[in-house]
Amino acid sequence: MNVSRSIPAFPSKTGNWLLLIILSLHIAVTYYSISRRNLCIDESTNFEYAKNWLLGHPERTDNLYDSKTPMTAPALIPRIIKQLIHPGMKAVDYGVKDKMQGRYLMVIYSLLCALYLFRWANQLYGGWVWCWVLILFLFDPLVIANAGLIGTDLPAGFFTLATLYHFWRYRQSKQSRQFIYCSVCAGFGLVAKLTLLYLVPILASIAIIQFSALRAISWKTVRFAAAKAFVSIIIILLVINTVYYFRHSFVPIGQYHFRSGSFKNLQASWSFFKWLPIPVPENYLYAVDLLKFNEFLKYGDPLRTYPGNYFFGEYRDSGRFWYYYLVAGFFKMPISTLIFMFISLVFGALNFSKKQFLQTYSFFVVPIIGFFLVLTIVNPFQIGVRYLLVIWPSIYLSMGYGFVKIDQIKGWWILNWVAPVYLFFSVAFYFPWVMAYTNELIIDKKTVYKKMADTNIDYGQARIEINNILKQHPEIKFASEKPDTGWILIDDLQLVNPRHYYQNPYNWLYANFEPVAQFQFVNLLFHISETDLKNKGL
């Protein structure tokens, strides 16, 4: 059976209706998940920074503003509308309601990702492939969880995808507008998340790969490429400066007041260039400086915003787990997706074509590898697989190759139908608490905290449910900092407590006992008797 005959390709009216249905289902699922969720840990500071930026104050006045960007501004739209209708309106709940409502507008980024995937998959693979790519992407639990989050990870994923798409289109068509779109999207990407600073060398790597395919390279070709690169950098800088209102742009490096040792040393070693103007807004460079400052603050420092890295029961105050994203992604990604990723890799290796790789696949394979290496080797903040969202859309696009190859093998077409069905049941088991999702390779969900914590599992999304549980069950009490008996409730994040790992007041519970039940996949219930305490010497 050839599935491509049963599902229409773009552009057809039926195909457009199918796209609309998929997007509508994604919105419905995401919105319901949001409605059941508490404000997550970083959402308030992301919202407040965007609000300050909109009011013309992009200064980083708080250590928590180190990685915050204006790209979370869509969350401000409900409040802006209410303010226009009622000019004298003032928040009386510290803006909690505004933030709760603003989360619904952040879904714009997952929808934009979907539209780009829709178009690129059509142009790459044709037929039905876009449908499968979109279903697996939009109903991936990591995407559902972050689509309604006031955060920067999914916006970064969108701008990365858009940049790569327009770069590919430029190389295919040589149209100047595609070149401009690519540069503009890259500029917004560098605003969305500082990790995307590495997008520039990744794009350069793709360009070098393209040049390597040329039979002869003339000086004219090199000069033209260099001129294009220069223009692209100018456009990127223009976007960054425009977003930050050109505020304190071109300040000489000698006039900066850096906080991190890395930037202070750089400033000192370049003292003879202290007159050199930096072509980005002051607050953009200070964001990088603040991240480096937080990276090297020691455990227990009150200024530190970084909790350290916790993985499989091991805590590292500083230093990375080289296998963190590989293993965490393995447990956080649905099994059906893992299988198709493996199939795509196998078929890609068996049918490798240098010409096809250079012309097409390098535009998303190179960024996937590049950003994965950056996050594994360079990025010190291993506090959630959500950081991989920068390449998540590209990963799903690459899996389209596997769908095509499977459809060409007699009798294998059923795999293309099993994948979304399996995904449905896997995600439904967690819904609406999909932020804590782990696949079926972790059988006992009550002990997930022994493998990973932080934003992989508990981002504070179910904290409000603790009060509801305690009200409904008077026999249950919240964990105390001293050994206690009875029915004891505590959330995953406080139990592991990576921020205070060495002085964890709940270590008596974490180190000696295991939960007997679980709520919302993050709130853990223990039952401890006097005999249990005596057996543990407590």
Phi and psi in degrees as a GROMACS rama.xvg file:
@    title "Ramachandran Plot"
@    xaxis  label "Phi"
@    yaxis  label "Psi"
@TYPE xy
-96.1034  107.42  ASN-2
-63.8742  -26.9715  VAL-3
-62.7746  -17.6595  SER-4
-82.0784  -21.6208  ARG-5
-92.0106  -17.3275  SER-6
-123.162  123.437  ILE-7
-71.8024  150.978  PRO-8
-91.0725  161.355  ALA-9
-72.3846  144.81  PHE-10
-98.8962  116.063  PRO-11
-137.888  154.165  SER-12
-61.4804  -40.7281  LYS-13
-64.848  -41.5816  THR-14
-62.5817  -39.8019  GLY-15
-66.7072  -38.6393  ASN-16
-66.2765  -38.2722  TRP-17
-64.8096  -40.7101  LEU-18
-60.3  -45.5416  LEU-19
-61.8402  -39.2445  LEU-20
-65.396  -43.5593  ILE-21
-63.0968  -44.525  ILE-22
-65.5148  -39.5545  LEU-23
-65.1359  -40.8217  SER-24
-64.2796  -39.6343  LEU-25
-62.1763  -44.8938  HIS-26
-60.7174  -45.564  ILE-27
-61.8525  -45.9761  ALA-28
-64.0836  -44.6112  VAL-29
-65.1757  -43.8702  THR-30
-64.2058  -40.1527  TYR-31
-66.3932  -39.6724  TYR-32
-61.0912  -42.0379  SER-33
-61.73  -41.9455  ILE-34
-62.93  -22.9722  SER-35
-97.1425  0.767861  ARG-36
-108.491  143.517  ARG-37
-76.7029  163.797  ASN-38
-61.5784  131.333  LEU-39
-81.6034  168.395  CYS-40
-57.4479  -45.1164  ILE-41
-92.0017  -4.06216  ASP-42
-65.6911  -39.3198  GLU-43
-63.9385  -45.3894  SER-44
-70.1131  -35.3198  THR-45
-62.6525  -41.7778  ASN-46
-65.8057  -46.6181  PHE-47
-64.4292  -38.8866  GLU-48
-65.8816  -42.9271  TYR-49
-61.4486  -38.0312  ALA-50
-64.9782  -45.3601  LYS-51
-60.7443  -41.3306  ASN-52
-60.9099  -44.6149  TRP-53
-62.426  -32.2962  LEU-54
-83.4271  5.71754  LEU-55
89.0036  20.0537  GLY-56
-128.779  77.8626  HIS-57
-82.1567  9.63319  PRO-58
-62.1269  146.759  GLU-59
-95.8415  81.8602  ARG-60
-85.0233  -2.43158  THR-61
-138.467  144.161  ASP-62
-57.1007  -31.1959  ASN-63
-69.7432  -12.2104  LEU-64
-87.987  10.6591  TYR-65
-58.2437  -46.638  ASP-66
-107.667  10.4128  SER-67
-80.3248  145.312  LYS-68
-137.819  164.365  THR-69
-70.6563  -8.05092  PRO-70
-72.9368  -2.04943  MET-71
-92.935  9.51469  THR-72
-59.3213  -27.6446  ALA-73
-54.8248  -26.8291  PRO-74
-66.8868  -15.1711  ALA-75
-83.5491  -14.2473  LEU-76
-57.7863  -46.8889  ILE-77
-58.2046  -40.4498  PRO-78
-68.3547  -38.7579  ARG-79
-61.5513  -43.3249  ILE-80
-62.5912  -45.4893  ILE-81
-63.4044  -36.5793  LYS-82
-69.098  -35.2922  GLN-83
-67.9278  -37.3553  LEU-84
-73.5916  -38.8338  ILE-85
-125.42  83.8677  HIS-86
-54.9214  -31.6112  PRO-87
-90.4013  8.33593  GLY-88
-66.4138  137.385  MET-89
-131.854  141.992  LYS-90
-73.026  137.996  ALA-91
-115.117  1.38019  VAL-92
-123.66  29.3534  ASP-93
61.0375  24.9834  TYR-94
78.0582  12.4837  GLY-95
-60.5398  -45.9829  VAL-96
-63.3822  -39.3277  LYS-97
-60.9771  -41.202  ASP-98
-69.6204  -41.2607  LYS-99
-61.4111  -40.7881  MET-100
-74.8409  -34.8666  GLN-101
-63.852  -26.6102  GLY-102
-60.1171  -31.2037  ARG-103
-65.628  -23.8413  TYR-104
-83.3066  -16.6888  LEU-105
-69.4772  -13.3275  MET-106
-63.9536  -13.4599  VAL-107
-55.6486  -33.5786  ILE-108
-72.8358  -38.9315  TYR-109
-68.5182  -34.1442  SER-110
-68.1499  -40.1781  LEU-111
-65.2758  -40.417  LEU-112
-57.4478  -44.6131  CYS-113
-61.5558  -42.2939  ALA-114
-65.7818  -39.1937  LEU-115
-68.7107  -41.3671  TYR-116
-62.1006  -40.653  LEU-117
-57.0421  -48.4769  PHE-118
-72.8949  -44.4079  ARG-119
-68.5259  -42.9444  TRP-120
-61.7161  -37.9535  ALA-121
-62.0856  -46.2318  ASN-122
-71.7832  -27.6813  GLN-123
-82.8476  -51.275  LEU-124
-110.051  -27.3085  TYR-125
70.4072  -174.488  GLY-126
57.8575  -133.953  GLY-127
-92.5231  -6.8385  TRP-128
-59.1278  -37.0396  VAL-129
-55.6432  -35.1628  TRP-130
-62.9465  -47.6901  CYS-131
-68.2956  -41.3176  TRP-132
-58.8621  -46.236  VAL-133
-66.6814  -42.8777  LEU-134
-61.715  -47.9127  ILE-135
-66.8326  -34.4232  LEU-136
-74.0866  -52.4112  PHE-137
-68.6267  -23.2902  LEU-138
-109.562  14.5727  PHE-139
-65.8864  130.905  ASP-140
-59.1082  -31.9787  PRO-141
-67.4133  -37.2968  LEU-142
-71.0104  -44.5795  VAL-143
-59.0479  -43.7474  ILE-144
-64.3057  -38.8994  ALA-145
-93.2609  -14.0675  ASN-146
-64.3493  -30.7653  ALA-147
-109.096  30.8047  GLY-148
-112.275  134.571  LEU-149
-79.1531  86.0998  ILE-150
-150.129  -179.857  GLY-151
-110.577  -5.26422  THR-152
-71.4455  -48.1696  ASP-153
-69.4412  -39.3773  LEU-154
-55.9715  -39.6851  PRO-155
-63.5628  -40.1648  ALA-156
-63.1545  -39.5247  GLY-157
-65.1123  -49.7635  PHE-158
-66.7809  -30.6146  PHE-159
-64.4297  -48.6212  THR-160
-60.2095  -46.0415  LEU-161
-63.4109  -41.3395  ALA-162
-61.0863  -47.162  THR-163
-65.3254  -39.3803  LEU-164
-61.977  -48.7162  TYR-165
-70.476  -29.0536  HIS-166
-66.0547  -43.7775  PHE-167
-61.5362  -45.0048  TRP-168
-63.8661  -36.6282  ARG-169
-64.551  -43.2293  TYR-170
-67.1426  -28.7848  ARG-171
-79.8284  -41.0851  GLN-172
-106.029  -20.3936  SER-173
62.7954  20.7289  LYS-174
-79.2201  131.478  GLN-175
-64.044  -33.1305  SER-176
-65.0823  -32.7731  ARG-177
-67.2728  -36.5706  GLN-178
-63.3568  -42.9924  PHE-179
-66.4648  -44.2418  ILE-180
-58.3019  -42.9692  TYR-181
-59.7525  -46.7895  CYS-182
-67.4428  -39.502  SER-183
-64.5199  -45.9193  VAL-184
-62.9654  -38.259  CYS-185
-63.3974  -39.6956  ALA-186
-61.0215  -46.5237  GLY-187
-66.0867  -32.1125  PHE-188
-63.8606  -41.6058  GLY-189
-67.3798  -24.5448  LEU-190
-77.6382  -39.0151  VAL-191
-63.3672  -42.0319  ALA-192
-155.568  134.346  LYS-193
-67.6567  -21.4502  LEU-194
-56.9072  -28.4568  THR-195
-74.6961  0.45836  LEU-196
-58.4979  -29.4791  LEU-197
-76.4271  -8.59756  TYR-198
-64.7671  -31.6628  LEU-199
-63.6549  -53.3157  VAL-200
-65.5941  -27.8942  PRO-201
-67.0529  -42.7283  ILE-202
-62.6233  -39.1096  LEU-203
-63.5197  -37.7468  ALA-204
-64.4496  -42.0954  SER-205
-61.9565  -42.2332  ILE-206
-63.0635  -40.3058  ALA-207
-64.2656  -40.1403  ILE-208
-61.025  -40.2601  ILE-209
-62.7817  -42.0255  GLN-210
-65.5248  -32.2592  PHE-211
-64.1334  -19.6806  SER-212
-82.1699  -13.8443  ALA-213
-72.5986  138.714  LEU-214
-70.1705  -37.6661  ARG-215
-141.445  133.027  ALA-216
-112.675  115.731  ILE-217
-94.2978  163.219  SER-218
-62.8611  -30.7178  TRP-219
-63.2148  -41.3527  LYS-220
-65.0282  -42.2489  THR-221
-64.4483  -44.7827  VAL-222
-63.1251  -40.5624  ARG-223
-64.3065  -43.6098  PHE-224
-63.8963  -41.6324  ALA-225
-64.2728  -39.9759  ALA-226
-64.5935  -41.8718  ALA-227
-63.0627  -42.4859  LYS-228
-62.2039  -40.406  ALA-229
-63.8591  -45.1522  PHE-230
-62.5928  -40.859  VAL-231
-60.66  -43.9529  SER-232
-63.2465  -39.6639  ILE-233
-62.2028  -42.8797  ILE-234
-64.5522  -43.2049  ILE-235
-60.1785  -46.3678  ILE-236
-64.6546  -36.6811  LEU-237
-63.582  -41.5607  LEU-238
-63.3921  -48.3263  VAL-239
-60.066  -45.7849  ILE-240
-65.8528  -37.8359  ASN-241
-65.2011  -44.4812  THR-242
-59.8721  -37.9183  VAL-243
-96.4847  21.3976  TYR-244
61.9297  22.5718  TYR-245
56.0605  24.2628  PHE-246
-71.5972  116.636  ARG-247
53.8949  42.8522  HIS-248
-80.6087  155.667  SER-249
60.7993  31.9985  PHE-250
-75.4254  131.866  VAL-251
-58.7582  143.346  PRO-252
-60.9598  -27.1561  ILE-253
-70.3443  -16.6528  GLY-254
-95.4829  -0.390374  GLN-255
-76.1891  148.363  TYR-256
-116.304  82.6244  HIS-257
-75.4368  156.746  PHE-258
-110.718  -28.4599  ARG-259
-83.2506  148.186  SER-260
-63.0637  -35.2543  GLY-261
-60.9669  -47.3602  SER-262
-75.1646  -32.3401  PHE-263
-63.9745  -42.885  LYS-264
-65.1146  -41.0932  ASN-265
-62.7406  -42.5602  LEU-266
-63.0273  -40.987  GLN-267
-68.4952  -41.5235  ALA-268
-70.4915  -22.1723  SER-269
-103.82  28.4939  TRP-270
-58.9203  -30.8199  SER-271
-73.3886  -8.82628  PHE-272
-110.599  23.8151  PHE-273
-62.3601  -18.3783  LYS-274
-80.2263  -12.5075  TRP-275
-68.0407  119.716  LEU-276
-76.2082  137.728  PRO-277
-93.4943  122.746  ILE-278
-82.1307  29.6526  PRO-279
-129.346  157.41  VAL-280
-59.5455  146.007  PRO-281
-53.3693  -42.1912  GLU-282
-71.7135  -20.7458  ASN-283
-71.4443  -46.2023  TYR-284
-69.1969  -34.7548  LEU-285
-64.8952  -26.2877  TYR-286
-64.1658  -44.4684  ALA-287
-63.6924  -42.3638  VAL-288
-61.66  -43.0182  ASP-289
-65.1134  -38.523  LEU-290
-62.8086  -43.1838  LEU-291
-65.7815  -36.7966  LYS-292
-62.1956  -47.0041  PHE-293
-67.8063  -30.6483  ASN-294
-61.6976  -36.8186  GLU-295
-102.262  3.35405  PHE-296
-69.2185  141.182  LEU-297
-82.602  161.011  LYS-298
-54.1436  133.248  TYR-299
91.4789  -11.0256  GLY-300
-66.9031  125.507  ASP-301
-63.8736  -19.858  PRO-302
-82.6128  -12.2556  LEU-303
-72.924  131.451  ARG-304
-103.409  -6.83332  THR-305
-100.152  121.814  TYR-306
-80.0091  -7.72207  PRO-307
94.906  172.895  GLY-308
-106.219  127.492  ASN-309
-123.509  128.364  TYR-310
-156.927  127.213  PHE-311
50.7188  46.1503  PHE-312
79.562  -0.0855574  GLY-313
-109.844  137.275  GLU-314
-114.693  136.253  TYR-315
-126.859  118.607  ARG-316
-62.9391  -38.3294  ASP-317
-146.831  157.873  SER-318
101.562  149.248  GLY-319
-104.87  158.082  ARG-320
-95.4821  113.908  PHE-321
-62.5983  -23.5398  TRP-322
-99.4469  8.10953  TYR-323
-55.614  -59.0642  TYR-324
-70.6622  -30.9005  TYR-325
-64.3256  -48.511  LEU-326
-76.8804  -44.6969  VAL-327
-61.4355  -42.4531  ALA-328
-64.0148  -34.7144  GLY-329
-62.7033  -35.4624  PHE-330
-90.036  -21.8474  PHE-331
-91.6965  -18.6099  LYS-332
-90.6219  134.959  MET-333
-55.0725  144.903  PRO-334
-59.4248  -39.5017  ILE-335
-59.7838  -36.7463  SER-336
-70.741  -41.2415  THR-337
-59.3866  -41.7899  LEU-338
-62.9311  -44.9123  ILE-339
-70.0634  -30.7124  PHE-340
-64.9887  -43.5237  MET-341
-63.8484  -44.5701  PHE-342
-59.9909  -42.5374  ILE-343
-63.6122  -40.13  SER-344
-63.9363  -45.0839  LEU-345
-63.2292  -50.4644  VAL-346
-64.3129  -35.5481  PHE-347
-63.7865  -38.6806  GLY-348
-71.7537  -40.7168  ALA-349
-71.1335  -30.6629  LEU-350
-113.151  29.2777  ASN-351
-61.2023  130.239  PHE-352
-128.009  119.761  SER-353
-58.7988  -39.6302  LYS-354
-64.2179  -46.9549  LYS-355
-64.8689  -39.2385  GLN-356
-62.6035  -45.6805  PHE-357
-65.7779  -42.2883  LEU-358
-77.4571  -30.1294  GLN-359
-132.145  -64.0498  THR-360
-69.8548  -23.8454  TYR-361
-62.3754  -23.7445  SER-362
-71.7546  -18.3007  PHE-363
-125.234  -20.2178  PHE-364
-72.0045  -44.8866  VAL-365
-60.9292  -46.1553  VAL-366
-62.3926  -37.62  PRO-367
-60.2328  -48.8327  ILE-368
-66.5324  -43.9995  ILE-369
-61.4128  -51.1401  GLY-370
-68.7714  -32.8857  PHE-371
-63.2463  -41.8884  PHE-372
-67.3697  -39.3501  LEU-373
-60.4625  -48.2362  VAL-374
-66.4782  -32.2644  LEU-375
-79.7898  -41.2262  THR-376
-99.2784  -37.627  ILE-377
-98.6658  -48.6445  VAL-378
-68.4761  122.485  ASN-379
-85.9014  -11.9644  PRO-380
-95.0055  84.6633  PHE-381
-94.5935  75.3601  GLN-382
-122.149  24.0304  ILE-383
157.55  140.819  GLY-384
-69.9372  -9.25324  VAL-385
-57.8414  -22.5711  ARG-386
-62.4643  -24.993  TYR-387
-74.587  -7.7704  LEU-388
-59.7659  -18.7416  LEU-389
-62.9772  -28.1678  VAL-390
-116.128  2.01422  ILE-391
-57.7296  -48.3407  TRP-392
-60.6531  -38.2601  PRO-393
-66.1554  -35.5559  SER-394
-62.1757  -45.3688  ILE-395
-68.0928  -35.3695  TYR-396
-62.0789  -42.7467  LEU-397
-64.6274  -28.6863  SER-398
-70.2132  -15.6093  MET-399
-57.7261  -30.6856  GLY-400
-62.0478  -39.5356  TYR-401
-64.9614  -39.8465  GLY-402
-61.3638  -41.134  PHE-403
-63.3432  -47.8522  VAL-404
-65.5962  -39.4194  LYS-405
-63.5324  -39.7896  ILE-406
-66.0354  -19.8103  ASP-407
-87.6941  -9.66641  GLN-408
-100.068  125.183  ILE-409
-59.5286  127.005  LYS-410
88.9022  -12.7278  GLY-411
-88.9338  -9.69394  TRP-412
-56.3035  -26.7245  TRP-413
-62.4733  -26.4166  ILE-414
-60.9815  -34.7063  LEU-415
-66.5041  -23.8081  ASN-416
-91.7719  -31.5602  TRP-417
-66.9888  -36.3128  VAL-418
-55.9979  -55.1896  ALA-419
-67.3862  -31.2113  PRO-420
-66.5411  -45.847  VAL-421
-61.9636  -42.4832  TYR-422
-58.0361  -42.7217  LEU-423
-57.2949  -49.9072  PHE-424
-69.8035  -34.9779  PHE-425
-65.4745  -44.6406  SER-426
-74.9191  -36.3353  VAL-427
-60.065  -32.1372  ALA-428
-59.8324  -33.6198  PHE-429
-94.9881  -23.1971  TYR-430
-60.478  135.843  PHE-431
-93.8857  10.1399  PRO-432
-91.8442  51.8408  TRP-433
-72.8074  -14.6727  VAL-434
-62.5379  -28.9086  MET-435
-90.6414  11.0939  ALA-436
-59.1328  134.882  TYR-437
-135.667  149.518  THR-438
-76.3372  -177.447  ASN-439
-73.1696  -2.97375  GLU-440
-71.5455  -19.8024  LEU-441
-101.694  107.002  ILE-442
-78.4437  -49.6121  ILE-443
-89.8079  98.8323  ASP-444
-68.0894  -19.5595  LYS-445
-70.2015  -19.7977  LYS-446
-108.638  16.5094  THR-447
-58.425  -34.0279  VAL-448
-59.3338  -20.4385  TYR-449
-76.143  -16.2355  LYS-450
-102.233  -45.2369  LYS-451
-155.313  156.82  MET-452
-138.453  -121.473  ALA-453
37.344  -144.704  ASP-454
-76.8024  -6.10993  THR-455
-63.7311  -35.2126  ASN-456
-122.821  -51.8963  ILE-457
-125.214  106.037  ASP-458
-107.485  18.6805  TYR-459
83.298  10.5628  GLY-460
-70.97  -22.4126  GLN-461
-118.415  19.1345  ALA-462
-61.6378  -37.2405  ARG-463
-66.3961  -25.4083  ILE-464
-69.0987  -20.8532  GLU-465
-60.0559  -45.8404  ILE-466
-62.4347  -39.0926  ASN-467
-64.2022  -40.7488  ASN-468
-64.9716  -43.4141  ILE-469
-65.4674  -34.5652  LEU-470
-70.3482  -40.3758  LYS-471
-76.5211  -22.7256  GLN-472
-130.886  85.7153  HIS-473
-59.2838  -22.4504  PRO-474
-74.214  -13.7098  GLU-475
-95.9831  141.006  ILE-476
-131.061  155.556  LYS-477
-75.0949  149.004  PHE-478
-58.6203  139.104  ALA-479
-98.233  166.538  SER-480
-81.5985  -5.34085  GLU-481
-118.13  151.365  LYS-482
-50.0666  134.189  PRO-483
-144.104  167.503  ASP-484
-119.464  166.387  THR-485
104.281  -162.2  GLY-486
-86.4253  118.764  TRP-487
-122.934  131.13  ILE-488
-114.878  137.964  LEU-489
-157.284  148.545  ILE-490
-85.9949  158.549  ASP-491
-53.7495  -46.6935  ASP-492
-66.2274  -41.5225  LEU-493
-73.0054  -29.2776  GLN-494
-66.8982  -46.6743  LEU-495
-74.7917  -44.0091  VAL-496
50.5534  59.164  ASN-497
-62.3303  -27.7047  PRO-498
-65.9681  -30.0165  ARG-499
-125.464  43.668  HIS-500
-57.2375  -43.0559  TYR-501
-77.5702  -17.7606  TYR-502
-123.535  39.089  GLN-503
-66.3499  113.443  ASN-504
-67.4319  -14.3827  PRO-505
-103.695  16.506  TYR-506
-63.8248  -29.2058  ASN-507
-59.3136  -31.2059  TRP-508
-85.1774  -44.9356  LEU-509
-62.8054  -42.5184  TYR-510
-84.673  -18.1213  ALA-511
-118.227  -19.9562  ASN-512
-132.891  162.384  PHE-513
-123.265  145.103  GLU-514
-67.0414  151.462  PRO-515
-102.578  -14.721  VAL-516
-154.751  171.718  ALA-517
-148.644  140.73  GLN-518
-120.495  137.642  PHE-519
53.8607  16.7529  GLN-520
66.4515  7.90076  PHE-521
-134.028  -26.9238  VAL-522
-90.8487  115.864  ASN-523
-103.255  138.076  LEU-524
-112.087  124.993  LEU-525
-111.735  150.296  PHE-526
-125.977  115.838  HIS-527
-127.063  132.325  ILE-528
-108.202  170.385  SER-529
-60.4255  -38.1931  GLU-530
-63.1757  -39.6483  THR-531
-60.7102  -43.1346  ASP-532
-64.4881  -42.0697  LEU-533
-64.7314  -40.4963  LYS-534
-64.0002  -28.2429  ASN-535
-93.5896  -0.273079  LYS-536
71.4851  30.1485  GLY-537
